[in-house]
Amino acid sequence: MKKIFFTLISLFMLIQIVSAQDSNIDQGFIPIVTTECRFGICSFQDFVATLQRTIRAMLILGNGIAVIVALIGAFMVMLGGYNKNWLNSGKKMMIDAVTTYIILLLAGVLFDLLLDFLRPKLYVP
């Protein structure tokens, strides 16, 4: 049941991301490709910008999944009552979700710094 639930949620989120690749480039939940390459030739800057948007989209999806897991854990703790198994499972899920969220935030900062360093700002008169 959990696999079906997470599959449906991830498909719902991914459909909105993929819809950004249709005819209108700037539509969709998270637009990954926002500009076309000049004269059909893509530069390294365009590649790094697309990579940066892709990583941000993955971080947004990961944060959403971490929040959903934390909510499921909280409901398990609330509805556990005298069932120690549900209480322990819910606490473990909430701790894992918070840990995952912190790791995702740190990874986002690290990738932003790294990709901003790789993508120099060029001045073209």
N, CA, C and O atoms as CSV, one atom per row, in Angstrom:
chain,resi,resn,atom,element,x,y,z
A,1,MET,N,N,0.824,-1.192,0.000
A,1,MET,CA,C,0.000,0.000,0.000
A,1,MET,C,C,0.868,1.256,0.000
A,1,MET,O,O,0.559,2.238,-0.675
A,2,LYS,N,N,1.967,1.210,0.773
A,2,LYS,CA,C,2.842,2.374,0.825
A,2,LYS,C,C,3.507,2.621,-0.523
A,2,LYS,O,O,3.683,3.768,-0.932
A,3,LYS,N,N,3.879,1.539,-1.214
A,3,LYS,CA,C,4.526,1.696,-2.515
A,3,LYS,C,C,3.584,2.344,-3.521
A,3,LYS,O,O,4.003,3.190,-4.311
A,4,ILE,N,N,2.331,1.954,-3.495
A,4,ILE,CA,C,1.348,2.537,-4.410
A,4,ILE,C,C,1.135,4.012,-4.087
A,4,ILE,O,O,1.039,4.840,-4.992
A,5,PHE,N,N,1.060,4.342,-2.798
A,5,PHE,CA,C,0.847,5.717,-2.360
A,5,PHE,C,C,1.997,6.616,-2.812
A,5,PHE,O,O,1.763,7.677,-3.392
A,6,PHE,N,N,3.228,6.202,-2.553
A,6,PHE,CA,C,4.382,7.006,-2.948
A,6,PHE,C,C,4.542,7.064,-4.463
A,6,PHE,O,O,4.997,8.077,-4.994
A,7,THR,N,N,4.177,5.999,-5.163
A,7,THR,CA,C,4.252,6.007,-6.622
A,7,THR,C,C,3.268,7.014,-7.203
A,7,THR,O,O,3.613,7.755,-8.124
A,8,LEU,N,N,2.056,7.049,-6.678
A,8,LEU,CA,C,1.064,8.005,-7.176
A,8,LEU,C,C,1.479,9.446,-6.897
A,8,LEU,O,O,1.312,10.318,-7.751
A,9,ILE,N,N,2.016,9.698,-5.716
A,9,ILE,CA,C,2.451,11.058,-5.384
A,9,ILE,C,C,3.610,11.479,-6.273
A,9,ILE,O,O,3.625,12.600,-6.782
A,10,SER,N,N,4.581,10.594,-6.466
A,10,SER,CA,C,5.731,10.954,-7.298
A,10,SER,C,C,5.324,11.141,-8.758
A,10,SER,O,O,5.845,12.033,-9.428
A,11,LEU,N,N,4.403,10.319,-9.264
A,11,LEU,CA,C,3.932,10.505,-10.634
A,11,LEU,C,C,3.189,11.822,-10.793
A,11,LEU,O,O,3.333,12.500,-11.810
A,12,PHE,N,N,2.393,12.189,-9.789
A,12,PHE,CA,C,1.676,13.461,-9.834
A,12,PHE,C,C,2.644,14.631,-9.907
A,12,PHE,O,O,2.418,15.580,-10.658
A,13,MET,N,N,3.729,14.569,-9.127
A,13,MET,CA,C,4.711,15.645,-9.149
A,13,MET,C,C,5.519,15.637,-10.445
A,13,MET,O,O,5.822,16.697,-10.992
A,14,LEU,N,N,5.867,14.453,-10.937
A,14,LEU,CA,C,6.684,14.369,-12.145
A,14,LEU,C,C,5.918,14.775,-13.396
A,14,LEU,O,O,6.517,15.298,-14.336
A,15,ILE,N,N,4.612,14.548,-13.431
A,15,ILE,CA,C,3.817,14.963,-14.589
A,15,ILE,C,C,3.869,16.475,-14.737
A,15,ILE,O,O,3.934,16.985,-15.856
A,16,GLN,N,N,3.840,17.192,-13.632
A,16,GLN,CA,C,3.901,18.643,-13.707
A,16,GLN,C,C,5.274,19.119,-14.147
A,16,GLN,O,O,5.378,20.138,-14.829
A,17,ILE,N,N,6.323,18.413,-13.777
A,17,ILE,CA,C,7.665,18.800,-14.215
A,17,ILE,C,C,7.828,18.527,-15.700
A,17,ILE,O,O,8.368,19.359,-16.429
A,18,VAL,N,N,7.372,17.381,-16.150
A,18,VAL,CA,C,7.524,17.023,-17.557
A,18,VAL,C,C,6.677,17.923,-18.442
A,18,VAL,O,O,7.038,18.160,-19.595
A,19,SER,N,N,5.560,18.428,-17.934
A,19,SER,CA,C,4.726,19.307,-18.751
A,19,SER,C,C,5.427,20.620,-19.067
A,19,SER,O,O,4.983,21.352,-19.951
A,20,ALA,N,N,6.508,20.932,-18.367
A,20,ALA,CA,C,7.270,22.132,-18.686
A,20,ALA,C,C,8.046,21.974,-19.980
A,20,ALA,O,O,8.552,22.963,-20.510
A,21,GLN,N,N,8.154,20.764,-20.505
A,21,GLN,CA,C,8.922,20.521,-21.721
A,21,GLN,C,C,8.051,20.570,-22.972
A,21,GLN,O,O,8.537,20.261,-24.059
A,22,ASP,N,N,6.795,20.944,-22.855
A,22,ASP,CA,C,5.905,20.999,-24.012
A,22,ASP,C,C,6.173,22.248,-24.842
A,22,ASP,O,O,7.279,22.789,-24.829
A,23,SER,N,N,5.157,22.696,-25.558
A,23,SER,CA,C,5.335,23.806,-26.493
A,23,SER,C,C,5.730,25.104,-25.787
A,23,SER,O,O,6.613,25.816,-26.265
A,24,ASN,N,N,5.105,25.417,-24.682
A,24,ASN,CA,C,5.463,26.617,-23.943
A,24,ASN,C,C,6.527,26.248,-22.921
A,24,ASN,O,O,6.293,25.407,-22.054
A,25,ILE,N,N,7.676,26.864,-23.016
A,25,ILE,CA,C,8.813,26.463,-22.188
A,25,ILE,C,C,8.612,26.847,-20.728
A,25,ILE,O,O,9.057,26.111,-19.848
A,26,ASP,N,N,7.964,27.963,-20.435
A,26,ASP,CA,C,7.882,28.455,-19.067
A,26,ASP,C,C,6.662,27.955,-18.301
A,26,ASP,O,O,6.324,28.539,-17.272
A,27,GLN,N,N,5.994,26.912,-18.751
A,27,GLN,CA,C,4.847,26.415,-18.017
A,27,GLN,C,C,5.244,25.182,-17.218
A,27,GLN,O,O,6.304,24.598,-17.445
A,28,GLY,N,N,4.412,24.804,-16.312
A,28,GLY,CA,C,4.696,23.630,-15.509
A,28,GLY,C,C,5.002,24.018,-14.076
A,28,GLY,O,O,5.157,25.195,-13.749
A,29,PHE,N,N,5.086,23.016,-13.239
A,29,PHE,CA,C,5.330,23.230,-11.812
A,29,PHE,C,C,6.756,23.727,-11.576
A,29,PHE,O,O,6.968,24.701,-10.855
A,30,ILE,N,N,7.723,23.057,-12.183
A,30,ILE,CA,C,9.125,23.435,-12.057
A,30,ILE,C,C,9.728,23.439,-13.459
A,30,ILE,O,O,10.101,22.378,-13.959
A,31,PRO,N,N,9.836,24.596,-14.107
A,31,PRO,CA,C,10.419,24.601,-15.456
A,31,PRO,C,C,11.920,24.341,-15.398
A,31,PRO,O,O,12.656,25.064,-14.726
A,32,ILE,N,N,12.367,23.315,-16.099
A,32,ILE,CA,C,13.786,22.963,-16.082
A,32,ILE,C,C,14.516,23.655,-17.225
A,32,ILE,O,O,15.580,24.237,-17.013
A,33,VAL,N,N,13.965,23.599,-18.426
A,33,VAL,CA,C,14.574,24.265,-19.578
A,33,VAL,C,C,13.796,25.551,-19.814
A,33,VAL,O,O,12.634,25.505,-20.220
A,34,THR,N,N,14.421,26.701,-19.564
A,34,THR,CA,C,13.707,27.973,-19.689
A,34,THR,C,C,14.166,28.799,-20.873
A,34,THR,O,O,13.445,29.706,-21.291
A,35,THR,N,N,15.327,28.527,-21.429
A,35,THR,CA,C,15.805,29.273,-22.590
A,35,THR,C,C,16.283,28.305,-23.660
A,35,THR,O,O,16.718,27.190,-23.372
A,36,GLU,N,N,16.190,28.759,-24.892
A,36,GLU,CA,C,16.729,27.966,-25.984
A,36,GLU,C,C,18.158,28.416,-26.257
A,36,GLU,O,O,18.512,29.569,-26.011
A,37,CYS,N,N,18.961,27.516,-26.756
A,37,CYS,CA,C,20.359,27.831,-27.058
A,37,CYS,C,C,20.428,28.783,-28.250
A,37,CYS,O,O,19.608,28.707,-29.165
A,38,ARG,N,N,21.403,29.670,-28.228
A,38,ARG,CA,C,21.561,30.625,-29.322
A,38,ARG,C,C,22.088,29.922,-30.565
A,38,ARG,O,O,23.076,29.191,-30.494
A,39,PHE,N,N,21.451,30.132,-31.673
A,39,PHE,CA,C,21.854,29.597,-32.973
A,39,PHE,C,C,21.955,28.070,-32.968
A,39,PHE,O,O,22.684,27.495,-33.776
A,40,GLY,N,N,21.231,27.416,-32.068
A,40,GLY,CA,C,21.248,25.961,-32.000
A,40,GLY,C,C,22.487,25.383,-31.349
A,40,GLY,O,O,22.665,24.165,-31.342
A,41,ILE,N,N,23.349,26.228,-30.800
A,41,ILE,CA,C,24.580,25.764,-30.156
A,41,ILE,C,C,24.472,26.081,-28.669
A,41,ILE,O,O,24.325,27.241,-28.284
A,42,CYS,N,N,24.544,25.062,-27.851
A,42,CYS,CA,C,24.461,25.256,-26.407
A,42,CYS,C,C,25.860,25.438,-25.834
A,42,CYS,O,O,26.802,24.749,-26.227
A,43,SER,N,N,25.981,26.364,-24.911
A,43,SER,CA,C,27.272,26.603,-24.274
A,43,SER,C,C,27.339,25.846,-22.953
A,43,SER,O,O,26.368,25.221,-22.526
A,44,PHE,N,N,28.492,25.915,-22.323
A,44,PHE,CA,C,28.673,25.278,-21.019
A,44,PHE,C,C,27.792,25.945,-19.977
A,44,PHE,O,O,27.305,25.288,-19.057
A,45,GLN,N,N,27.584,27.264,-20.120
A,45,GLN,CA,C,26.711,27.985,-19.192
A,45,GLN,C,C,25.276,27.475,-19.263
A,45,GLN,O,O,24.619,27.325,-18.233
A,46,ASP,N,N,24.792,27.209,-20.464
A,46,ASP,CA,C,23.435,26.681,-20.618
A,46,ASP,C,C,23.307,25.309,-19.971
A,46,ASP,O,O,22.302,25.010,-19.326
A,47,PHE,N,N,24.330,24.478,-20.146
A,47,PHE,CA,C,24.313,23.145,-19.541
A,47,PHE,C,C,24.304,23.228,-18.022
A,47,PHE,O,O,23.549,22.508,-17.368
A,48,VAL,N,N,25.137,24.100,-17.450
A,48,VAL,CA,C,25.198,24.232,-15.991
A,48,VAL,C,C,23.896,24.804,-15.454
A,48,VAL,O,O,23.440,24.391,-14.388
A,49,ALA,N,N,23.285,25.752,-16.172
A,49,ALA,CA,C,22.002,26.319,-15.730
A,49,ALA,C,C,20.909,25.257,-15.734
A,49,ALA,O,O,20.097,25.198,-14.810
A,50,THR,N,N,20.882,24.416,-16.769
A,50,THR,CA,C,19.897,23.333,-16.817
A,50,THR,C,C,20.152,22.319,-15.712
A,50,THR,O,O,19.210,21.825,-15.093
A,51,LEU,N,N,21.414,22.007,-15.462
A,51,LEU,CA,C,21.763,21.086,-14.377
A,51,LEU,C,C,21.353,21.651,-13.028
A,51,LEU,O,O,20.872,20.917,-12.164
A,52,GLN,N,N,21.539,22.953,-12.841
A,52,GLN,CA,C,21.161,23.587,-11.586
A,52,GLN,C,C,19.643,23.535,-11.382
A,52,GLN,O,O,19.177,23.265,-10.276
A,53,ARG,N,N,18.874,23.791,-12.438
A,53,ARG,CA,C,17.415,23.708,-12.315
A,53,ARG,C,C,16.959,22.277,-12.056
A,53,ARG,O,O,15.999,22.061,-11.316
A,54,THR,N,N,17.634,21.297,-12.656
A,54,THR,CA,C,17.283,19.896,-12.431
A,54,THR,C,C,17.538,19.504,-10.983
A,54,THR,O,O,16.711,18.827,-10.371
A,55,ILE,N,N,18.667,19.919,-10.430
A,55,ILE,CA,C,18.981,19.606,-9.032
A,55,ILE,C,C,17.989,20.289,-8.102
A,55,ILE,O,O,17.565,19.696,-7.110
A,56,ARG,N,N,17.611,21.530,-8.409
A,56,ARG,CA,C,16.608,22.211,-7.579
A,56,ARG,C,C,15.267,21.489,-7.628
A,56,ARG,O,O,14.582,21.381,-6.611
A,57,ALA,N,N,14.888,20.995,-8.805
A,57,ALA,CA,C,13.632,20.248,-8.917
A,57,ALA,C,C,13.691,18.974,-8.092
A,57,ALA,O,O,12.717,18.618,-7.428
A,58,MET,N,N,14.825,18.284,-8.129
A,58,MET,CA,C,14.968,17.062,-7.331
A,58,MET,C,C,14.926,17.377,-5.840
A,58,MET,O,O,14.369,16.601,-5.063
A,59,LEU,N,N,15.507,18.504,-5.428
A,59,LEU,CA,C,15.462,18.887,-4.018
A,59,LEU,C,C,14.046,19.244,-3.586
A,59,LEU,O,O,13.640,18.926,-2.468
A,60,ILE,N,N,13.297,19.898,-4.457
A,60,ILE,CA,C,11.907,20.228,-4.124
A,60,ILE,C,C,11.087,18.952,-3.961
A,60,ILE,O,O,10.290,18.839,-3.030
A,61,LEU,N,N,11.281,17.991,-4.867
A,61,LEU,CA,C,10.571,16.715,-4.741
A,61,LEU,C,C,10.981,15.975,-3.469
A,61,LEU,O,O,10.137,15.400,-2.782
A,62,GLY,N,N,12.266,15.992,-3.163
A,62,GLY,CA,C,12.745,15.328,-1.948
A,62,GLY,C,C,12.191,15.962,-0.687
A,62,GLY,O,O,11.844,15.261,0.263
A,63,ASN,N,N,12.104,17.293,-0.673
A,63,ASN,CA,C,11.524,17.969,0.487
A,63,ASN,C,C,10.053,17.611,0.656
A,63,ASN,O,O,9.586,17.405,1.776
A,64,GLY,N,N,9.328,17.537,-0.447
A,64,GLY,CA,C,7.913,17.149,-0.365
A,64,GLY,C,C,7.734,15.744,0.170
A,64,GLY,O,O,6.844,15.490,0.983
A,65,ILE,N,N,8.577,14.832,-0.283
A,65,ILE,CA,C,8.493,13.451,0.200
A,65,ILE,C,C,8.864,13.382,1.676
A,65,ILE,O,O,8.253,12.620,2.425
A,66,ALA,N,N,9.863,14.169,2.115
A,66,ALA,CA,C,10.244,14.177,3.529
A,66,ALA,C,C,9.103,14.694,4.403
A,66,ALA,O,O,8.877,14.180,5.498
A,67,VAL,N,N,8.390,15.702,3.926
A,67,VAL,CA,C,7.249,16.228,4.690
A,67,VAL,C,C,6.139,15.184,4.778
A,67,VAL,O,O,5.527,15.015,5.832
A,68,ILE,N,N,5.882,14.491,3.680
A,68,ILE,CA,C,4.836,13.459,3.686
A,68,ILE,C,C,5.195,12.331,4.648
A,68,ILE,O,O,4.331,11.840,5.374
A,69,VAL,N,N,6.459,11.917,4.658
A,69,VAL,CA,C,6.887,10.852,5.577
A,69,VAL,C,C,6.764,11.324,7.023
A,69,VAL,O,O,6.359,10.550,7.891
A,70,ALA,N,N,7.110,12.590,7.296
A,70,ALA,CA,C,6.965,13.118,8.653
A,70,ALA,C,C,5.497,13.149,9.076
A,70,ALA,O,O,5.178,12.849,10.226
A,71,LEU,N,N,4.605,13.507,8.156
A,71,LEU,CA,C,3.176,13.515,8.485
A,71,LEU,C,C,2.648,12.110,8.750
A,71,LEU,O,O,1.852,11.908,9.666
A,72,ILE,N,N,3.084,11.147,7.960
A,72,ILE,CA,C,2.659,9.762,8.189
A,72,ILE,C,C,3.157,9.284,9.547
A,72,ILE,O,O,2.426,8.617,10.279
A,73,GLY,N,N,4.405,9.624,9.886
A,73,GLY,CA,C,4.938,9.255,11.196
A,73,GLY,C,C,4.174,9.909,12.334
A,73,GLY,O,O,3.936,9.279,13.364
A,74,ALA,N,N,3.783,11.177,12.155
A,74,ALA,CA,C,3.016,11.865,13.194
A,74,ALA,C,C,1.647,11.223,13.382
A,74,ALA,O,O,1.182,11.079,14.513
A,75,PHE,N,N,0.997,10.836,12.289
A,75,PHE,CA,C,-0.292,10.159,12.421
A,75,PHE,C,C,-0.138,8.791,13.077
A,75,PHE,O,O,-1.010,8.360,13.832
A,76,MET,N,N,0.960,8.113,12.791
A,76,MET,CA,C,1.185,6.820,13.444
A,76,MET,C,C,1.376,6.990,14.942
A,76,MET,O,O,0.905,6.162,15.722
A,77,VAL,N,N,2.066,8.059,15.361
A,77,VAL,CA,C,2.243,8.316,16.792
A,77,VAL,C,C,0.908,8.680,17.428
A,77,VAL,O,O,0.594,8.212,18.522
A,78,MET,N,N,0.112,9.522,16.743
A,78,MET,CA,C,-1.173,9.935,17.312
A,78,MET,C,C,-2.156,8.780,17.409
A,78,MET,O,O,-2.877,8.658,18.399
A,79,LEU,N,N,-2.189,7.931,16.387
A,79,LEU,CA,C,-3.159,6.848,16.357
A,79,LEU,C,C,-2.635,5.559,16.980
A,79,LEU,O,O,-3.359,4.568,17.071
A,80,GLY,N,N,-1.381,5.576,17.408
A,80,GLY,CA,C,-0.767,4.368,17.964
A,80,GLY,C,C,-1.410,3.923,19.259
A,80,GLY,O,O,-1.601,2.729,19.490
A,81,GLY,N,N,-1.740,4.879,20.099
A,81,GLY,CA,C,-2.358,4.525,21.369
A,81,GLY,C,C,-1.455,3.646,22.213
A,81,GLY,O,O,-0.348,4.042,22.575
A,82,TYR,N,N,-1.934,2.448,22.526
A,82,TYR,CA,C,-1.168,1.529,23.359
A,82,TYR,C,C,-0.294,0.590,22.539
A,82,TYR,O,O,0.418,-0.238,23.106
A,83,ASN,N,N,-0.336,0.701,21.241
A,83,ASN,CA,C,0.464,-0.161,20.381
A,83,ASN,C,C,1.885,0.411,20.290
A,83,ASN,O,O,2.121,1.399,19.596
A,84,LYS,N,N,2.820,-0.219,20.998
A,84,LYS,CA,C,4.199,0.270,21.041
A,84,LYS,C,C,4.869,0.201,19.667
A,84,LYS,O,O,5.744,1.011,19.360
A,85,ASN,N,N,4.462,-0.761,18.845
A,85,ASN,CA,C,5.067,-0.903,17.528
A,85,ASN,C,C,4.784,0.331,16.666
A,85,ASN,O,O,5.681,0.840,15.993
A,86,TRP,N,N,3.537,0.809,16.687
A,86,TRP,CA,C,3.190,2.002,15.913
A,86,TRP,C,C,3.897,3.241,16.466
A,86,TRP,O,O,4.358,4.088,15.702
A,87,LEU,N,N,3.981,3.343,17.800
A,87,LEU,CA,C,4.655,4.497,18.397
A,87,LEU,C,C,6.124,4.539,17.989
A,87,LEU,O,O,6.628,5.586,17.582
A,88,ASN,N,N,6.807,3.409,18.097
A,88,ASN,CA,C,8.225,3.368,17.735
A,88,ASN,C,C,8.431,3.599,16.237
A,88,ASN,O,O,9.362,4.298,15.836
A,89,SER,N,N,7.561,3.012,15.415
A,89,SER,CA,C,7.679,3.214,13.966
A,89,SER,C,C,7.431,4.674,13.590
A,89,SER,O,O,8.129,5.228,12.741
A,90,GLY,N,N,6.442,5.289,14.220
A,90,GLY,CA,C,6.141,6.694,13.938
A,90,GLY,C,C,7.269,7.621,14.356
A,90,GLY,O,O,7.620,8.548,13.626
A,91,LYS,N,N,7.842,7.369,15.541
A,91,LYS,CA,C,8.966,8.191,15.992
A,91,LYS,C,C,10.161,8.033,15.062
A,91,LYS,O,O,10.834,9.008,14.730
A,92,LYS,N,N,10.418,6.795,14.646
A,92,LYS,CA,C,11.545,6.547,13.742
A,92,LYS,C,C,11.314,7.231,12.394
A,92,LYS,O,O,12.246,7.790,11.817
A,93,MET,N,N,10.081,7.191,11.891
A,93,MET,CA,C,9.785,7.845,10.612
A,93,MET,C,C,9.967,9.357,10.712
A,93,MET,O,O,10.497,9.977,9.789
A,94,MET,N,N,9.531,9.959,11.828
A,94,MET,CA,C,9.683,11.404,11.979
A,94,MET,C,C,11.149,11.801,12.101
A,94,MET,O,O,11.570,12.798,11.515
A,95,ILE,N,N,11.931,11.030,12.856
A,95,ILE,CA,C,13.360,11.332,12.990
A,95,ILE,C,C,14.066,11.176,11.647
A,95,ILE,O,O,14.906,11.999,11.285
A,96,ASP,N,N,13.726,10.126,10.911
A,96,ASP,CA,C,14.324,9.924,9.586
A,96,ASP,C,C,13.936,11.040,8.621
A,96,ASP,O,O,14.756,11.474,7.812
A,97,ALA,N,N,12.697,11.505,8.701
A,97,ALA,CA,C,12.249,12.580,7.807
A,97,ALA,C,C,12.975,13.888,8.114
A,97,ALA,O,O,13.374,14.606,7.197
A,98,VAL,N,N,13.147,14.199,9.392
A,98,VAL,CA,C,13.858,15.429,9.757
A,98,VAL,C,C,15.327,15.335,9.349
A,98,VAL,O,O,15.898,16.305,8.851
A,99,THR,N,N,15.937,14.171,9.559
A,99,THR,CA,C,17.327,13.974,9.144
A,99,THR,C,C,17.468,14.115,7.630
A,99,THR,O,O,18.403,14.754,7.147
A,100,THR,N,N,16.550,13.525,6.890
A,100,THR,CA,C,16.575,13.636,5.432
A,100,THR,C,C,16.395,15.082,4.988
A,100,THR,O,O,17.054,15.533,4.051
A,101,TYR,N,N,15.513,15.803,5.649
A,101,TYR,CA,C,15.280,17.206,5.306
A,101,TYR,C,C,16.541,18.038,5.523
A,101,TYR,O,O,16.880,18.882,4.693
A,102,ILE,N,N,17.236,17.804,6.635
A,102,ILE,CA,C,18.475,18.539,6.916
A,102,ILE,C,C,19.542,18.207,5.876
A,102,ILE,O,O,20.248,19.096,5.400
A,103,ILE,N,N,19.659,16.927,5.524
A,103,ILE,CA,C,20.640,16.526,4.507
A,103,ILE,C,C,20.303,17.165,3.160
A,103,ILE,O,O,21.202,17.606,2.445
A,104,LEU,N,N,19.023,17.219,2.810
A,104,LEU,CA,C,18.622,17.844,1.546
A,104,LEU,C,C,18.918,19.341,1.531
A,104,LEU,O,O,19.343,19.879,0.509
A,105,LEU,N,N,18.695,20.016,2.660
A,105,LEU,CA,C,19.011,21.439,2.719
A,105,LEU,C,C,20.508,21.682,2.549
A,105,LEU,O,O,20.915,22.586,1.819
A,106,LEU,N,N,21.323,20.875,3.221
A,106,LEU,CA,C,22.773,21.022,3.091
A,106,LEU,C,C,23.244,20.684,1.678
A,106,LEU,O,O,24.138,21.342,1.146
A,107,ALA,N,N,22.645,19.662,1.072
A,107,ALA,CA,C,23.009,19.310,-0.304
A,107,ALA,C,C,22.617,20.423,-1.269
A,107,ALA,O,O,23.350,20.706,-2.217
A,108,GLY,N,N,21.477,21.053,-1.039
A,108,GLY,CA,C,21.062,22.161,-1.892
A,108,GLY,C,C,22.018,23.337,-1.812
A,108,GLY,O,O,22.353,23.940,-2.831
A,109,VAL,N,N,22.459,23.664,-0.605
A,109,VAL,CA,C,23.419,24.755,-0.443
A,109,VAL,C,C,24.741,24.400,-1.115
A,109,VAL,O,O,25.339,25.236,-1.793
A,110,LEU,N,N,25.197,23.166,-0.929
A,110,LEU,CA,C,26.459,22.729,-1.524
A,110,LEU,C,C,26.405,22.770,-3.050
A,110,LEU,O,O,27.330,23.270,-3.690
A,111,PHE,N,N,25.329,22.250,-3.635
A,111,PHE,CA,C,25.213,22.257,-5.090
A,111,PHE,C,C,25.057,23.667,-5.642
A,111,PHE,O,O,25.594,23.968,-6.708
A,112,ASP,N,N,24.333,24.543,-4.941
A,112,ASP,CA,C,24.216,25.923,-5.413
A,112,ASP,C,C,25.572,26.617,-5.427
A,112,ASP,O,O,25.904,27.322,-6.380
A,113,LEU,N,N,26.352,26.417,-4.370
A,113,LEU,CA,C,27.681,27.027,-4.339
A,113,LEU,C,C,28.581,26.464,-5.431
A,113,LEU,O,O,29.286,27.215,-6.105
A,114,LEU,N,N,28.560,25.158,-5.608
A,114,LEU,CA,C,29.411,24.520,-6.605
A,114,LEU,C,C,29.020,24.933,-8.022
A,114,LEU,O,O,29.885,25.253,-8.838
A,115,LEU,N,N,27.733,24.926,-8.314
A,115,LEU,CA,C,27.300,25.264,-9.667
A,115,LEU,C,C,27.396,26.761,-9.955
A,115,LEU,O,O,27.596,27.147,-11.106
A,116,ASP,N,N,27.260,27.607,-8.941
A,116,ASP,CA,C,27.494,29.036,-9.162
A,116,ASP,C,C,28.966,29.304,-9.439
A,116,ASP,O,O,29.304,30.224,-10.184
A,117,PHE,N,N,29.833,28.513,-8.849
A,117,PHE,CA,C,31.261,28.650,-9.119
A,117,PHE,C,C,31.594,28.187,-10.536
A,117,PHE,O,O,32.458,28.769,-11.191
A,118,LEU,N,N,30.908,27.135,-11.015
A,118,LEU,CA,C,31.172,26.614,-12.350
A,118,LEU,C,C,30.562,27.464,-13.457
A,118,LEU,O,O,31.006,27.403,-14.603
A,119,ARG,N,N,29.553,28.252,-13.122
A,119,ARG,CA,C,28.881,29.071,-14.138
A,119,ARG,C,C,29.276,30.531,-13.949
A,119,ARG,O,O,28.617,31.264,-13.212
A,120,PRO,N,N,30.341,30.951,-14.608
A,120,PRO,CA,C,30.760,32.351,-14.449
A,120,PRO,C,C,29.781,33.286,-15.150
A,120,PRO,O,O,29.154,32.927,-16.146
A,121,LYS,N,N,29.670,34.468,-14.617
A,121,LYS,CA,C,28.813,35.486,-15.215
A,121,LYS,C,C,29.633,36.225,-16.270
A,121,LYS,O,O,30.553,36.969,-15.930
A,122,LEU,N,N,29.311,36.027,-17.526
A,122,LEU,CA,C,30.045,36.656,-18.612
A,122,LEU,C,C,29.323,37.913,-19.060
A,122,LEU,O,O,28.096,37.945,-19.156
A,123,TYR,N,N,30.094,38.933,-19.329
A,123,TYR,CA,C,29.538,40.187,-19.827
A,123,TYR,C,C,29.702,40.219,-21.338
A,123,TYR,O,O,30.821,40.192,-21.850
A,124,VAL,N,N,28.582,40.278,-22.049
A,124,VAL,CA,C,28.616,40.347,-23.509
A,124,VAL,C,C,28.061,41.705,-23.917
A,124,VAL,O,O,26.878,41.974,-23.708
A,125,PRO,N,N,28.904,42.575,-24.502
A,125,PRO,CA,C,28.415,43.926,-24.867
A,125,PRO,C,C,27.492,43.890,-26.056
A,125,PRO,O,O,26.999,44.933,-26.486
